[in-house]
Amino acid sequence: MALDMNVDFDEKLEQLAKVPKAIRLTVVGVLLAGIVGGYWHASYQPAQARRAELVAESRALQRTLNNARSVANNLPAFEAEVAELERDLDLALRQLPNRKQFEDLLQDISTAGKKVGVAIKSIDRSKEVDRDFYAEVPFNLELEGTYHDLARFFEMVAALPRIVNVGALNIDVGSETRVSTRLKVSGKATTFRFLSGEA
C-alpha cells in the first residue's frame, strides 16, 4: 500500500479558512502557549538556575579575592607579626634551656652568689618532671650569707635570662656576731627545660 505524498497546500489552507475564527485563534493560542512552555522548561529555567549558580560562585570568588587583596595590602604587617612571634619564640627558648645549657645556668647561679658574697654550699639536681613541651628541673639549694647579701643574690637570680622559680625556703641563723648575722638557707628551686622532640 503506497502513501500519497502529494499534499495540496492550497486546498488545506482553504479548509482552514472555513474553520471559525474563534477556533483558529484558540488553536494558535494553544500552540503558542505550548511553544512558550516548552521553551520555559527546556531552556529558560535551566539557564536561570545555571545563572544563579554562577552568581553565587562569582560572589564566593569575589570574597576570596577581597580576602587575598586584604592579605596582600597587610602583608608588611603580617610579616612584622611573624617576625615578632619568632623573636618571642627565640626568647622563650632562651628562657627554657636545653640539657647542655642547664650546666651554664648552674654556673650563672654560682657566679651570682660569688658576686654578692653568698656561699653556695650545694646545688643538687632532682629528677625532672616532663610536661607537654618542657620539663620541670627541680634542684635543692643550700646557701649561707647575710640577709642583704641573700636578698641581692635572689634579685640577681630573678634577673637571669632563664626562668628560675624559687620555692619555700628554710632560714636558720648560721652564726651571729655583734657585726653581722649569717643566715643558712635551704630550699627547692625549679627551672625549666625545652623538650625538643625528645623520645
Long-range contacts (C-beta under 8 A, 24 or more apart in sequence): 93-194, 94-161, 94-162, 95-161, 95-162, 95-163, 95-192, 96-134, 96-162, 96-163, 96-192, 96-193, 96-194, 97-162, 97-191, 97-192, 97-193, 97-194, 98-193, 98-194, 98-196, 99-193, 101-162, 102-137, 102-191, 102-193, 105-160, 105-162, 105-164, 105-191, 106-139, 108-160, 108-162, 109-157, 109-160, 109-164, 112-153, 112-156, 112-157, 112-160, 113-143, 113-145, 113-153, 115-156, 116-145, 116-149, 116-152, 116-153, 116-156, 117-145, 117-146, 117-149, 118-143, 118-144, 118-145, 118-149, 118-150, 118-153, 119-143, 119-144, 119-145, 126-188, 128-193, 130-195, 133-194, 133-195, 134-192, 134-193, 134-194, 134-195, 135-192, 135-193, 135-195, 136-190, 136-192, 137-190, 137-191, 137-192, 137-193, 138-188, 138-189, 138-190, 139-188, 139-189, 139-190, 139-191, 140-186, 140-187, 140-188, 141-185, 141-186, 141-187, 141-188, 141-189, 142-184, 142-185, 142-186, 143-184, 143-185, 143-186, 144-174, 144-182, 144-183, 144-184, 144-185, 145-182, 145-183, 145-185, 146-180, 146-181, 146-182, 146-183, 147-181, 147-183, 150-183, 150-185, 157-189, 162-191, 163-191, 163-192, 164-189, 164-190, 164-191, 165-189, 165-190, 165-191
